[in-house]
């Protein structure tokens, strides 16, 4: 059997007789094979889970080689969250939060959604789901403050109903962010921590809104700073390298998975 036929046979070899795989496993001399699902792959053919590219698990490389769009989405999400957290905490006594609207529409919304679409082209399903979904969050949040959408105006006769309706808006994103935490629980710590902060931020904002305690809501806004730091950390890992920066992040197990 030729070497190419041997490689093909290894890839096609199903491990259906084995128990279900619950974690990434290795096999062969020197752990030269990585087992994903019920199939063996050569280690060098796989891309590692990496926070800098928003990859949550090891996977085959994309067919089409394009740039790393995830870093744009991470930067957009972090910048928008920073503004939203500062205004939510009423820093410098700012009570009117409309300055967050342009960030929500064009940075956290449009730019992040576009980066998610490019990650779809690159074959990164996880990044596509996360970036486009949170891009939609910012677009929908910004739409609430735009008069032409008529959302806030619909509650003009009873503004208290708008506050109650926002509870449901936040609740939906709390459930979604919790799902994303579960999807990164076996990934690299840098990604897991990012989504944990996202979940905690939505969770406390939702609880604070439902019970009407603004201090609890502000706790959720405070977790936004954790989102900013961890988001920019992952973005920096995906952008900086020894050829363009003196401060590139080393590829440790915190940011890149070991296969």
C-alpha positions, -999 to +999 in steps of 0.1 A: +000+000+000+014+034-010+019+062+015-009+083+001-033+053+003-022+047+039-030+083+048-064+080+032-071+048+050-063+064+084-087+093+077-115+070+065-111+046+094-142+050+115-139+044+152-176+034+156-167+004+178-151+028+204-171+046+231-182+082+223-153+107+223-157+132+251-124+150+246-097+154+220-077+122+220-044+112+204-030+079+190+000+065+171+038+068+176+045+101+193+008+109+193+010+117+156-028+113+152-056+134+167-090+118+171-119+141+164-154+126+166-148+091+153-121+099+128-083+100+130-064+129+114-027+136+112-017+162+138+000+185+113-032+187+092-053+203+120-056+239+132-055+243+170-081+260+191-069+296+193-084+326+210-068+349+185-088+334+157-119+327+178-115+289+171-131+270+200-118+236+191-092+219+169-104+216+133-093+211+097-079+242+080-103+261+057-102+255+020-101+292+011-073+311+028-084+346+039-074+370+066-083+366+102-116+385+104-122+374+140-098+401+154-120+428+138-151+415+155-133+411+189-121+447+187-155+460+177-172+441+204-147+452+231-149+489+221-187+490+220-189+471+253-165+496+269-187+526+260-219+507+270-204+498+304-191+533+311-225+549+303-243+521+322-223+529+353-230+567+348-193+575+349-186+612+350-223+617+359-235+609+324-272+599+326-281+600+288-266+569+272-273+579+236-236+582+228-235+544+228-259+543+199-234+550+171-211+524+186-239+500+188-249+505+151-216+509+133-190+493+155-205+466+177-233+460+151-223+464+115-186+458+118-189+428+141-216+413+119-194+416+088-165+400+106-188+371+115-199+367+079-163+365+068-157+338+095-185+319+079-166+320+046-135+308+064-154+278+078-153+289+114-189+281+125-183+291+162-169+325+154-197+331+128-224+323+153-209+344+181-199+374+161-231+377+140-253+371+170-237+397+192-236+420+162-273+416+160-276+424+197-259+457+192-279+465+161-312+458+179-301+477+210-293+507+188-326+505+170-345+510+203-331+545+205-338+555+169-372+573+167-379+561+131-381+525+144-409+536+167-399+512+195-396+536+224-425+557+210-448+526+212-444+527+250-448+565+254-481+563+272-467+538+297-429+541+299-428+515+327-437+489+301-406+497+281-384+489+311-403+456+317-400+447+280-362+453+282-361+426+308-372+401+282-347+415+257-318+410+282-332+376+293-329+362+258-293+372+255-285+358+289-297+323+278-277+327+245-245+337+263-248+308+287-250+285+258-218+300+244-201+295+278-210+258+275-196+257+240-162+270+252-160+250+285-134+226+268-117+253+248-087+275+256-091+295+289-089+329+271-121+321+252-139+305+281-131+335+303-144+360+277-177+342+274-180+338+311-177+375+315-203+380+288-227+357+306-222+373+340-227+407+325-260+398+310-270+377+340-266+405+365-281+431+342-312+409+337-316+401+374-311+438+383-338+448+358-363+422+369-361+430+406-357+467+400-324+471+419-301+494+399-270+484+420-273+448+408-277+461+372-245+480+376-227+449+387-235+435+353-221+467+337-190+462+358-184+428+343-183+446+309-148+456+317-138+420+320-153+415+285-132+444+272-099+431+287-104+395+277-118+404+242-088+427+234-064+400+248-077+375+223-077+401+195-041+411+203-031+374+202-045+372+167-029+404+154+005+407+171+034+385+162+072+388+164+074+404+129+052+434+138+053+438+175+078+436+205+048+426+226+034+395+209+015+372+233+034+338+237+014+308+224+008+292+258-020+268+268-040+299+279-044+310+243-037+280+221-049+244+227-024+215+228-033+188+203 
